[in-house]
Every structure is written in structure tokens, then in C-alpha cells.
Amino acid sequence: MLRIDRATYDGIVAHAKRDHPVEACGIVAGPEGSDRPERLVEMLNAAGSPTFYEFDATELLALYKELWARDEEPVVVYHSHTATEAYPSRTDIDLANEPAAHYVLVSTRDHGNNDGPVEFRSYRIVDGEVTEEEVAVVDALPSAPVPQTSHPSPDQPRRT
């Protein structure tokens, strides 16, 4: 299940509507291994196409350097479909290279960039296998757990 906060959901939808009729794309980053989508990163569709998206290679490299520096990973990889349902195309499946990520598709086919609902769906794509998952939109994500250490820090006195 993808659990996503309302502000991030609204941000993805707004990006998809704003870029219509071109496919929008981006990621939502979160702490490594957490499955917590916390930081929306809108990206440029370098293809500029209504039927295909492509991350700009330079922008993507800079993003991954930033993710590594912040101990983050892509928790959500998203893009929009402007004329078809929110289901991964064969190309989408072939390009899915983040096995731990949620792949979100937003279809703007019914209302474009006008007011009105969109189709917002999430999938896991691993080794070419597509599995749809439930999406839970919450007001806010629960507080992140504080990492527990099993070893005293060097500043803490040791008990003997």
C-alpha cells in the first residue's frame, strides 16, 4: 500500500494538470529504506511529449547525487498519462528500474488542466511484473520513528 500525505498527493495532481497536454514526471524522495514519501521533486519531461516522458539526464544525475548526500531514495516515481488510463504502458514497464519504488500514474484524460477529478493509481513494478496497490491519502504521515542505537555514543560514559 502507498500511504501518501494530502499535500504531496495534491502536488502531484497539480503538476500533472499544469503540464497537460505534456506528460508530467517526477519523484517523491524519502529516507532510505523507510517507504516514506516525504519530499516532492517535480522534474522536466525532456521529451516534451503528450505520450511519453523522459527524465533529463543531467537533472536526473544531479537529483541522484542529492539523494545520496541526503541518505534518501525515490519512494515514488510518478508521471501522467494525458489521453489514456492510469496504467503502465509497455514502455513504462520497461523503464521501471527502482524495484522498491511505488510507480504512480495520474491520468488527466478526462479534464486536462481544468477543474475535475483525475485517476490516481499506484503500482509496484518488479522484473516486468505489474501489481496495482491501494493508495491511502492521509492528512499527514505519522512521525518518523527515531533510530535506536544499541551502542553507547563515544560521549556517553560506560557503566561498569
ChimeraX attribute file (.defattr): number of C-alpha atoms within 10 A of each C-alpha:
attribute: neighborCount
match mode: 1-to-1
recipient: residues
	/A:1	13
	/A:2	22
	/A:3	16
	/A:4	20
	/A:5	18
	/A:6	15
	/A:7	15
	/A:8	20
	/A:9	16
	/A:10	12
	/A:11	14
	/A:12	27
	/A:13	23
	/A:14	14
	/A:15	20
	/A:16	29
	/A:17	26
	/A:18	15
	/A:19	20
	/A:20	23
	/A:21	20
	/A:22	20
	/A:23	28
	/A:24	33
	/A:25	27
	/A:26	25
	/A:27	24
	/A:28	23
	/A:29	24
	/A:30	21
	/A:31	18
	/A:32	15
	/A:33	11
	/A:34	12
	/A:35	19
	/A:36	22
	/A:37	23
	/A:38	20
	/A:39	16
	/A:40	18
	/A:41	18
	/A:42	17
	/A:43	19
	/A:44	18
	/A:45	20
	/A:46	15
	/A:47	14
	/A:48	15
	/A:49	15
	/A:50	17
	/A:51	14
	/A:52	20
	/A:53	22
	/A:54	19
	/A:55	16
	/A:56	13
	/A:57	10
	/A:58	8
	/A:59	13
	/A:60	15
	/A:61	12
	/A:62	10
	/A:63	18
	/A:64	14
	/A:65	13
	/A:66	13
	/A:67	17
	/A:68	11
	/A:69	9
	/A:70	13
	/A:71	13
	/A:72	20
	/A:73	25
	/A:74	26
	/A:75	26
	/A:76	29
	/A:77	20
	/A:78	22
	/A:79	29
	/A:80	35
	/A:81	27
	/A:82	27
	/A:83	16
	/A:84	15
	/A:85	19
	/A:86	21
	/A:87	22
	/A:88	22
	/A:89	13
	/A:90	9
	/A:91	10
	/A:92	17
	/A:93	18
	/A:94	13
	/A:95	12
	/A:96	17
	/A:97	13
	/A:98	16
	/A:99	13
	/A:100	15
	/A:101	25
	/A:102	25
	/A:103	28
	/A:104	26
	/A:105	26
	/A:106	27
	/A:107	26
	/A:108	28
	/A:109	19
	/A:110	15
	/A:111	14
	/A:112	19
	/A:113	19
	/A:114	11
	/A:115	8
	/A:116	10
	/A:117	12
	/A:118	20
	/A:119	16
	/A:120	18
	/A:121	21
	/A:122	25
	/A:123	23
	/A:124	23
	/A:125	23
	/A:126	16
	/A:127	11
	/A:128	15
	/A:129	9
	/A:130	15
	/A:131	11
	/A:132	16
	/A:133	15
	/A:134	11
	/A:135	15
	/A:136	13
	/A:137	16
	/A:138	14
	/A:139	11
	/A:140	13
	/A:141	14
	/A:142	9
	/A:143	6
	/A:144	9
	/A:145	7
	/A:146	6
	/A:147	6
	/A:148	6
	/A:149	7
	/A:150	6
	/A:151	7
	/A:152	9
	/A:153	9
	/A:154	7
	/A:155	6
	/A:156	8
	/A:157	8
	/A:158	8
	/A:159	4
	/A:160	3
